[in-house]
Amino acid sequence: MNSLINFLIEPGFFTSAPVHTALIIGGGTAVVSGVVGVFTVIRGQSFAGHALADVSSAGGALSFLLGINPLIGLLGMALIASFSMELVDIRRARERDLMTGIVLGAGLGLAALLLYFDVTSHSTTGAAITVMFGSMFAIPSSMIPLALWLGGGALVVIGIIYRPLLLSSLDKELAEVLGINTRLVSLIYLSLLSLAVTLSAMTVGAVLSTALLIGPAAIALRLTHRPYTAVLLAVIIGLAATWGGIALAYDSFYWTPGHGWPVSFFIVALIFIAYLAATHLIPIRKQ
């Protein structure tokens, strides 16, 4: 077994501090994204997840500009965007998508301005790459406690509102008839979605974070109808893709010495391959 691991993974993987940080934060992100992602797909709000991820890039750019914790900047901007989308009482899907598109455009415009200030004022030439595509091996270990606390809190909240969230996601009108405050549930859900895309944006970047949010959940829901099973499968798939991507990115330093490939590329590639396999090799959902 050890020989197989040594064959697949280059030496030093399990003793590297940046790898430990990437595995912990990446794993936590995969768990939160898998759970929230299932509800995102069920609710048909994949576009909202993509928009919040892109808008959060403005918070990441602001963090570079002010020298603050990037997690705070990413989450703050994502929350502002999510509340902006929800405070307008929109029931039709078309109008909801239009509002999401408006918020997305405004957020990307602000991100472009802040990144310009980053480059011109602080000469942080790597800010755009880090914000948009992530830099998992560069995440400081000091960020682990905050990321885990936020992720753990999100899972606790989901556990508390699981039933009303699931019912309002499947049939909003029935949920309202049963006395569920669907507006409040929606606000809480969007806050959780903001946190999920923030964590994924910090790891794989704002541009690619939707893949970690939607991909594992879409695969899981293709394999099963049961929400509990779908959540478990999404978490497992997300963890496998994230940890596998980290291992491949680490190995890539030995493929092209001194020029490792991006972690985000491998994570997204693994999710894409898994989705193709689920689509073409397992066309019928298991009950």
N, C-alpha and C positions, 0 to 999 in steps of 0.2 A: 504493500500500500504506500509506504514511504517512498519507494522507488518510483512509483507512478506519479506521485505528487511532485517529486523532484524533477521528473521528466517533463511534466506539464508546466510547472512554475519555476522560474529562474531563482537562483540562490538569493537570500536576503529578503524575500517577500514577507515572511512572517516576523521578521525582526525590524522592519522599517517603521519608524514612527509616523511618517506621512501616510503610509499604507494603513496603519492601525486607525488613524483618524478618518481616512476615506472609507474604510470598511464600516466603522461605527456610524458615522453620519450618513453615508450612503445607504446602509441597511435600514436605519430609522426612517429615512426619506422614502425608501421603497415600501415600507410597511404602511406609512400614512398615506402615500399616494395610491397604493393598491386599494385600501379601504375606501377612501374618498372617491377614487376613480370609478368604482362600481356604481355609486350613486350618481356620479356625473354622467355616466353613459345612460343609466336608466332614465334620468331626468331630461336627457337630450340637450345637455348644456356643455358639450365638448368645446363649442366655439367660445363659450364664456371662459372655460378653463384656459384655452389658448390665449384669449385676450388678456386675462389677468396675469398670465405668465409674462407676456410681452410688456404689459404696462409696468410690471414690477421692475423691469430693467431701468426705469427712470429712478426708482428708489435705490437701486444698486449704484447707478451713476452718481446720485446725490451723496451716497455713503463715501465714495471715493473723494468727492469734492470736499466734504466736511470732515473726513477722517474718522467716521464713526463705524460701529459694527455693521457690516453689510447686511446681516440678517434682519436687523431692525429697519434699515432703509427699504429693503425688498418687501418685507411684510407690511410696513406702514403704507407704501404706495399701493400694494395689492388690496389692502383693506379699504382705502379711499375709493379705489376704482369699483370694488364690489358693492359698496354702499351706494355709490352713484348709480350703478345699474339697477339696484333693487328699490331705491327710494321712489323711482318713477313707477307708478302702478301700471304695469304692462302685462296683459294676459295673453295676447296673441303672439305666437312664436315669431312671426315676421317682424313685428314691432320690437320684440325683445332683441332680435338679432341686429336690428338697425341701431338700437341704443347701445348694444355691445360694441358694434363697429365704430360708433362715434367715440366712445370711451377709449377704445383701442387706438384710434387715430390720434386722439389728444395725448394719450400716454406715450406713444412712440415719438411724437413731435417733441414732447418735453424731454424724453430720454436723449434724443439727438442733441438738443440744446445743452443739457447737462454734461454729456460726454464731450462736447466741444469745449466747454469750460474746463473739464478735467485735463484735456490735452493742452489747451492754451495757457491755463493758469498754473497747473501743477506738473505739467510734462509727464502725466501718467499715460504713456503711450499704450500700455497693455490693458487699460481699463475696459475698452470696448470688447476685446476678446474675452476677458474674464467675465464680464457681465453677460454677454450674449451667449457664450459657449461654455462657460464654467472652467474651473481649474481645480479639480478635486484634490490633487496631491498638494496644492498650495493652501488648503484650508488649515488655519491654525488649530491646534488641539484645544486651545482655550474656548473655542466655540462649541465644543461637544456638550457641556452641561446645558447651555441655553437651548440648543437644538433638540436635545433629548427631552427636556422639560416641556418645550412647546409641542413636540410630537406626542409625548405621553398625555399631555392635557387634551390634545385633539382627539385621541383615541377614547379617553374617558367621556368626553362630551358626546361623541358618536354613540358610545354604549348607552348613554342616558336617553338620547332622543332617537334611538334606532327605530323603534316601531312607528312613531309619528312621521319620521323622515322617510321611511320606506313607503308608508301608505300614501303620503302626499306626493311622493315621486311617481308612484304607480297610478294613482287616481286622485287628483287634487280636489275635484268636486266632492267625491265621497268622503275625503278627509275633512272637508269643511262641514259637511252634513253631520259628521260624527263629533263636531265641536273642536277640531284641531285648529289652532291658530297657524294657518299655512304661511302667512306673511312672516311671522316670527321664526318659524322653522326654516323658511327660505333664507332669512337673514343669517341665522346661525350656520346653515349649510354653506352659504357664500363665504362666511368668515373662515370656516374649516377649509374650503376650497382655496381661499387666499393663502392660508398657512401651508397647504400641500404644495401649491405651485411655488411658494417662496422657498421651501426646502429643496424642491427639485431644481429651481433656478439657481440656487446656490451651489448645487452639485454638478448638474449637466448644462447649466446656462439657461437663460430666459427663452432663447429661441427653441431649444430642444426639450424643454421641460414637459411639454404636452405629451411627448412620447411616453415618458415614465408615468404620467398621470392616466392617460387613456389606453395605451397599448396593453398592459397586463389586464386591465379591467375588461377591455373588448375581447381579449382572448378567453378570459374566464367565462364571460357571459355567452360566448359561443359554445362552450363546453357543457354548461349547466344552466338550468332555469332557476335553481335554488339560490336565493340571495346569500345565505350563510356560506354555502359551498363556493359561490362565486367570489366572495370576499377572501376566503382562505386561499383559493387558487390564484387570485390576483396578487396577493402578498407573496406567495411562493414564487410565482413567475417574476415579479419585480425584484425580489431578493436574488434570484438566480441570475437575472440579467445584469443587475448592478454589481454584484460580487464577481461575476464572470467578466464583466467589462473592466473592472479594476485589475483583475489578474492579467488579462490580455494587454491592457495598457502598460502594466509594469513589465511584462515580457517584451513589449515592443521596443523598449530601450536597448535590448540586446539585438533586435533585428536591424535597427538603424542606430548604431551607437551615438549617444548624445542627443538623439532626436526622437523621443518617444511619441507615439500616436495619442491623440486625445481620448481620454476616458469616455467622454460623452459619445464619441463616434461608435465605440464598441458597444456601449449600453443600448443605444438606439438600433444598431445593427442586429444585436441579439434579439431585441423585442420584435423587430421587423421580420426576422427569420421565423421566430416563434409564431407570429401572426399568420404568415404565409402557410406554415405547417398546419396550424389549426384550421385555416380556411380551406385548404386543398386536400389535406390528408384526413381530416376529421370533419366532413361537411355536415354531419347530423349531430345535433346536440344530444348529450346524454341526459337522461332524466334523473 
